[in-house]
Amino acid sequence: MSRRITSDRPNLMEVEKSEGSNGIHVIDLRDLYGPNHANVITQIGFACQHHGFFQVKNHGVPEKMIENVLRIAREFFRLPESEREEVAEYCSSVRGLVLRLLGAISESLGLQTDYIDKQLGNHGQYMAMNYYPPCPEPELTYGLPGHTDRNLITILLQDDVPGLQVLHNGKWVAVNPIPNTFIINIGDQMQVISNDRYKSVLHRAVVNSNKERISIATFYSPSPDAVIGPAPDLIDDEDNRPAVYKKFTYQEYYDKFWNIGLATECCLDKFKA
């Protein structure tokens, strides 16, 4: 992390708390396959459309596994060690959570449950462990500047130190950690598939003056050759719902994303129809 010029620093005085109408919704997945299935689908759809972020509890990933993965991440950044089996089990559990969420998001768009799943080709999944050391002057820099995620959906596990902020209604909102929950955010590919109904939202990470922060992000993506475009059922030229984006392969998007860099915040405009 480096000190940034004044115009490129986070204004931490204008960050709002994650509560009330600006709050990042916490959705209970206990009834995703139960009698309140429709209500859970409605909650997920609302969060995707109006926030682009939400949190989930009762997600099926064991609490002990979450604690162990956070511990491994902390130890990794101090002294690397091999605990591959534990991490592999965690990745498998998160994959199961992603597939359940993709089905729910498909339904919330009025699509077949397996629609998004079928658009991804050979699914891609990778994990990033992020370490943010204490910074004596957190107002002078970022842990990670504002950006959207290029992938389909991101599952974020964070420790008990706040740092994630989400842009909502023109204001940065701090997402305070809730034990044993995951933060879910919609990526650029989901915005395309939903034909702009669901938004890939700007978010950033700020640093803490007293404590280190650990976060573990699982990014779920289409395969490089998967063709991404708005779902045909969400396009209706007669009803003033034309296709917002042209079709492209995920590899094309991936290349464009890294060519223009994080400084541009989002490259979706490059693929408008």
C-alpha positions as CSV (number, residue, x, y, z in Angstrom):
1,M,0.0,0.0,0.0
2,S,1.3,3.4,-0.9
3,R,0.3,6.9,0.0
4,R,-2.0,8.4,-2.6
5,I,-2.5,11.9,-3.8
6,T,-5.2,13.9,-2.1
7,S,-7.7,13.5,-5.0
8,D,-7.3,9.8,-5.0
9,R,-7.8,9.0,-1.3
10,P,-10.8,7.4,0.4
11,N,-13.0,10.0,2.2
12,L,-13.6,7.9,5.3
13,M,-15.7,10.7,6.9
14,E,-18.5,10.2,4.3
15,V,-18.8,6.4,4.7
16,E,-22.3,5.3,5.9
17,K,-23.0,2.4,8.3
18,S,-24.5,-0.8,6.8
19,E,-27.9,-0.4,8.3
20,G,-31.5,0.7,7.4
21,S,-32.3,1.1,3.8
22,N,-28.7,1.2,2.8
23,G,-27.9,-2.0,4.7
24,I,-26.5,-5.0,3.0
25,H,-29.3,-7.6,3.4
26,V,-28.6,-10.8,5.4
27,I,-30.6,-13.6,3.8
28,D,-31.3,-16.8,5.6
29,L,-30.9,-19.8,3.3
30,R,-32.4,-22.3,5.7
31,D,-35.7,-22.3,3.8
32,L,-34.2,-22.2,0.2
33,Y,-35.6,-25.7,-0.3
34,G,-38.4,-25.4,2.3
35,P,-41.9,-24.0,2.5
36,N,-40.6,-20.4,2.3
37,H,-38.7,-21.0,-0.9
38,A,-40.5,-18.3,-2.8
39,N,-39.8,-15.7,-0.1
40,V,-36.1,-16.5,-0.2
41,I,-36.0,-16.2,-4.0
42,T,-37.8,-12.8,-3.7
43,Q,-35.2,-11.6,-1.2
44,I,-32.3,-12.7,-3.4
45,G,-33.8,-11.0,-6.4
46,F,-34.4,-7.8,-4.5
47,A,-30.8,-7.7,-3.2
48,C,-29.4,-8.4,-6.6
49,Q,-31.4,-5.7,-8.3
50,H,-31.1,-3.0,-5.7
51,H,-27.7,-3.6,-4.1
52,G,-25.7,-6.1,-6.0
53,F,-24.4,-7.4,-2.7
54,F,-26.0,-9.5,0.1
55,Q,-24.9,-11.7,2.9
56,V,-26.1,-15.2,3.6
57,K,-26.4,-17.3,6.8
58,N,-27.3,-20.9,7.3
59,H,-25.5,-21.5,4.1
60,G,-24.4,-25.1,4.8
61,V,-20.7,-24.4,5.1
62,P,-19.7,-25.7,8.6
63,E,-18.7,-23.0,11.1
64,K,-15.6,-24.9,12.2
65,M,-14.5,-25.1,8.5
66,I,-14.8,-21.3,8.2
67,E,-12.8,-20.8,11.4
68,N,-10.0,-23.1,10.2
69,V,-9.8,-21.5,6.8
70,L,-9.4,-18.0,8.3
71,R,-6.8,-19.5,10.7
72,I,-4.9,-21.0,7.7
73,A,-5.0,-17.7,5.9
74,R,-3.5,-15.8,8.9
75,E,-0.8,-18.4,9.2
76,F,-0.1,-18.4,5.5
77,F,0.8,-14.7,5.5
78,R,3.1,-15.1,8.6
79,L,4.7,-18.4,7.7
80,P,3.4,-20.5,4.8
81,E,2.4,-24.1,5.6
82,S,0.7,-26.9,3.8
83,E,-3.0,-27.4,4.8
84,R,-4.3,-28.2,1.4
85,E,-6.9,-30.8,2.4
86,E,-8.7,-28.3,4.7
87,V,-8.7,-25.6,2.0
88,A,-9.9,-28.1,-0.7
89,E,-12.8,-29.2,1.5
90,Y,-13.7,-25.5,2.0
91,C,-13.6,-24.9,-1.8
92,S,-15.9,-27.8,-2.4
93,S,-18.4,-26.5,0.2
94,V,-18.3,-23.0,-1.3
95,R,-18.9,-24.5,-4.8
96,G,-22.0,-26.2,-3.5
97,L,-23.2,-22.8,-2.0
98,V,-22.5,-21.1,-5.4
99,L,-24.6,-23.6,-7.3
100,R,-27.5,-23.2,-4.9
101,L,-27.3,-19.4,-5.3
102,L,-27.1,-19.6,-9.1
103,G,-30.3,-21.6,-9.1
104,A,-32.0,-19.1,-6.8
105,I,-30.8,-16.1,-8.9
106,S,-32.0,-17.8,-12.1
107,E,-35.4,-18.3,-10.6
108,S,-35.5,-14.7,-9.3
109,L,-35.1,-13.6,-12.9
110,G,-38.0,-15.7,-14.0
111,L,-35.6,-18.2,-15.8
112,Q,-35.3,-22.0,-15.4
113,T,-33.4,-22.9,-12.3
114,D,-30.4,-24.3,-14.2
115,Y,-30.3,-21.5,-16.9
116,I,-27.2,-19.6,-15.5
117,D,-25.5,-22.9,-14.7
118,K,-25.8,-24.0,-18.3
119,Q,-24.3,-20.8,-19.7
120,L,-21.0,-21.2,-18.0
121,G,-19.4,-24.0,-19.9
122,N,-16.8,-25.7,-17.7
123,H,-17.2,-23.6,-14.6
124,G,-14.1,-21.7,-13.3
125,Q,-13.4,-21.2,-9.6
126,Y,-10.4,-19.7,-7.8
127,M,-9.7,-18.3,-4.4
128,A,-7.7,-15.3,-3.3
129,M,-6.5,-14.8,0.3
130,N,-6.1,-11.1,1.0
131,Y,-3.9,-9.6,3.7
132,Y,-4.2,-6.0,4.7
133,P,-1.6,-5.0,7.3
134,P,-2.3,-2.2,9.8
135,C,-1.8,1.3,8.3
136,P,-1.1,4.3,10.6
137,E,-2.8,6.7,8.2
138,P,-5.7,4.8,6.6
139,E,-7.2,7.9,5.1
140,L,-4.2,8.2,2.8
141,T,-4.6,5.0,0.8
142,Y,-6.7,2.0,-0.1
143,G,-6.4,-1.7,0.5
144,L,-8.0,-2.1,-2.9
145,P,-9.5,0.8,-4.9
146,G,-13.1,0.9,-6.2
147,H,-13.9,-1.7,-8.9
148,T,-16.4,-4.2,-10.0
149,D,-15.7,-7.9,-10.3
150,R,-15.2,-9.2,-13.8
151,N,-16.5,-12.7,-13.0
152,L,-20.0,-14.0,-12.4
153,I,-20.4,-14.1,-8.7
154,T,-18.0,-13.7,-5.7
155,I,-18.3,-15.3,-2.3
156,L,-16.3,-13.3,0.3
157,L,-15.4,-14.5,3.8
158,Q,-13.9,-11.9,6.1
159,D,-12.6,-11.9,9.6
160,D,-13.9,-9.6,12.4
161,V,-12.1,-6.5,11.1
162,P,-14.2,-4.2,8.9
163,G,-12.8,-3.0,5.6
164,L,-15.2,-3.7,2.8
165,Q,-17.2,-0.8,1.5
166,V,-20.0,-0.9,-1.2
167,L,-21.2,2.0,-3.3
168,H,-25.0,2.4,-2.8
169,N,-27.0,5.4,-4.0
170,G,-23.8,7.4,-4.5
171,K,-22.5,6.8,-0.9
172,W,-19.9,4.3,0.3
173,V,-21.5,1.9,2.8
174,A,-19.3,0.0,5.3
175,V,-20.2,-3.7,5.4
176,N,-19.5,-4.7,9.0
177,P,-18.5,-8.4,9.6
178,I,-21.2,-10.8,10.9
179,P,-19.7,-14.1,12.3
180,N,-20.4,-17.2,10.2
181,T,-21.8,-15.4,7.2
182,F,-20.6,-14.9,3.6
183,I,-20.9,-11.7,1.6
184,I,-22.1,-12.3,-1.9
185,N,-21.6,-9.9,-4.7
186,I,-22.8,-9.9,-8.3
187,G,-20.1,-9.7,-11.0
188,D,-20.0,-8.2,-14.5
189,Q,-21.1,-11.4,-16.2
190,M,-24.3,-11.6,-14.1
191,Q,-25.1,-8.1,-15.0
192,V,-24.9,-9.1,-18.7
193,I,-26.9,-12.3,-18.3
194,S,-29.6,-10.3,-16.5
195,N,-29.6,-7.7,-19.2
196,D,-28.8,-5.0,-16.7
197,R,-31.6,-6.0,-14.3
198,Y,-29.0,-7.0,-11.7
199,K,-26.0,-4.7,-11.1
200,S,-22.3,-5.4,-10.7
201,V,-21.6,-2.8,-8.0
202,L,-18.5,-0.8,-7.2
203,H,-16.8,-1.8,-4.0
204,R,-13.4,-1.2,-2.3
205,A,-11.3,-2.2,0.6
206,V,-10.0,0.3,3.2
207,V,-7.3,-0.4,5.8
208,N,-7.4,-0.2,9.6
209,S,-5.0,1.8,11.7
210,N,-4.7,-0.8,14.5
211,K,-5.4,-4.3,13.2
212,E,-4.5,-6.5,10.2
213,R,-7.4,-7.7,8.2
214,I,-7.9,-11.0,6.4
215,S,-10.4,-11.7,3.7
216,I,-10.9,-14.8,1.5
217,A,-12.6,-14.3,-1.9
218,T,-13.9,-17.2,-4.0
219,F,-14.5,-16.0,-7.6
220,Y,-16.8,-18.1,-9.8
221,S,-16.5,-17.6,-13.5
222,P,-17.5,-19.0,-16.9
223,S,-15.0,-21.0,-18.8
224,P,-12.9,-19.0,-21.3
225,D,-14.8,-20.2,-24.3
226,A,-18.3,-19.8,-22.8
227,V,-20.4,-17.3,-24.8
228,I,-22.0,-14.7,-22.5
229,G,-25.0,-12.5,-23.4
230,P,-28.4,-11.4,-22.1
231,A,-30.8,-14.2,-21.5
232,P,-33.2,-14.3,-24.5
233,D,-36.2,-14.5,-22.1
234,L,-35.2,-11.1,-20.7
235,I,-35.1,-9.4,-24.1
236,D,-38.3,-8.0,-25.7
237,D,-37.9,-5.2,-28.3
238,E,-41.6,-4.6,-28.4
239,D,-41.7,-4.0,-24.6
240,N,-38.8,-1.7,-24.7
241,R,-36.4,-4.2,-23.3
242,P,-33.7,-4.6,-26.0
243,A,-30.5,-6.4,-25.5
244,V,-28.1,-4.1,-23.6
245,Y,-25.0,-6.1,-24.4
246,K,-23.7,-8.0,-27.4
247,K,-22.5,-11.6,-27.0
248,F,-18.9,-12.3,-26.3
249,T,-16.7,-15.0,-24.9
250,Y,-15.5,-14.8,-21.4
251,Q,-11.9,-14.8,-22.6
252,E,-12.6,-11.7,-24.7
253,Y,-14.0,-10.0,-21.6
254,Y,-11.1,-11.2,-19.4
255,D,-8.5,-9.8,-21.8
256,K,-10.2,-6.5,-22.1
257,F,-10.6,-6.2,-18.3
258,W,-6.9,-6.6,-17.7
259,N,-5.9,-4.4,-20.7
260,I,-7.7,-1.4,-19.3
261,G,-7.0,-2.1,-15.6
262,L,-8.8,-1.4,-12.4
263,A,-8.4,2.4,-12.8
264,T,-11.4,2.5,-15.1
265,E,-13.6,0.8,-12.5
266,C,-15.7,-1.2,-15.0
267,C,-15.4,-2.3,-18.6
268,L,-19.0,-3.3,-19.3
269,D,-19.4,-0.3,-21.5
270,K,-17.0,-1.9,-24.0
271,F,-19.5,-4.6,-24.7
272,K,-22.7,-2.6,-25.1
273,A,-24.9,-3.7,-28.0
